[in-house]
Amino acid sequence: MEEFEEVVKYVTEAIEGVSLAGVIGRDGLPVSLSAKSDMDKAEASAELASIFNVVVKSTKALNIGLPTELIFNTQSLSVLINPISEDYFLVIVMQMPANIGRARLEVRKFLPRLEEMIK
């Protein structure tokens, strides 16, 4: 658990504008979550899991393979979700204007480590 917290802390410090970052189970329960905003962590993790689960269900129904990355923007936030395993994903929520390219680059650096940790 401590290792997950180290990665989440790194994400929140290394990427400018991060409001929320964490490792979340597809059941909506966070493994490790850090928020720099007023965002309710429990509600955010549940809703983000719901969004990710809908995408997984849809890609399975379309028989196009599982998602490898999910990015969406709202008027005030950018969200990056990367699966770690079948049951867990990494999420980074950033305030707009967000540097999503930088976030993706940072994720590529430590995603293999997370994948190993979750096994």
N, C-alpha and C positions, 0 to 999 in steps of 0.2 A: 504494500500500500504506500509505503514511504517513497518508493521509486516513482510511482505514478504522480505523487505530489511534487516531486522534483521536476518532472517533465512539465507538468501544468504550470508550475512557478516559472520555469524557463520560458514557456510560451508567453505568459502574461508580461514578462519583462523584456523579451527579445523583440516582440512584435508591437509596434506602436499602435495605440488606439484599441487594444483588446479590452472589451467590456466583460467578457465571460469566456472561460476556457475550461475544458475538462474531458475526462474519460467517463462516458455514460453507457450504461447497459441498455439494450434494446427494450428492456422492461421499464425504462425511465428512471431507474435508480442510479445516482451518480457513484462512481468509484472514487473519483477525486474531482473537485470542482472549485474554481476560484472565480469570484466576481468582483469587478472593480466598480460596479454601478449599483443602482437601486434594484436591479432586476432580481426577482424572487428566484433563487437557485432551484428550489424544488419544482416550482411551476415550469421554469425554463427547461430543466432536464426532461420533465415529462412531455412537454410539448415538442421539443426537438426530437425526442425518441419517436413520438407519434409521426412527425413529418418523415423521418428517416424510414420508419416501418412502412409507410404508404409508398414511398419510392421503391423499396425492396419488393413489396408485393406487386407493384405495377410492372417492374422490370422482369419479375418472374412470370407474370401473366403474359407479357409480350414475348417471352422466351428470348430476351436479348442479353442475358447475363446479369450478374449482380453489379450494383453501382460501385465504382472505385473512388468516386469523389462526388460530392454534392455541394454546389455553390448557389446561393440565392441572395438577392438584395431586397431590402425594404427601403422605405423613404429615409430611415435613419440608421440602418444597420446592414452589414454584410455578414453572411454566415457561411462558414466552411466546415463541412462534415466529411471525415475520412473514416471508413470502416477499419477496425483493428483486427477483428475476428468476426465470426458469425454472430456473436452475442454482444459485442462492444464497439463503440465508435469514439473518435476524437472529435470534439467540436470547438471551433473558435468563432466567437462573435465579436465583430469590430464595429466601432463607430464610423459613420461616413464622414469624410471621404476615407475609405479604407484602401490600404495597399494589399490587395488580395494576392498579387503575385509574390510579394515578400512572404506572406503567410504560407502560401503553397510551397515556396522554397524551404522555409524552416520546417514545415511538416515532413517534407521528403528526407530531411536530415535525421529525424528521430522516430519516424513511423516504424522502421524495422525493429528498433529497440522496444517499442511498445508491443509490437507483434510477438516478440520473443517473451516479454514479460507476462503476457496474457495467456500463454500456452500452459 
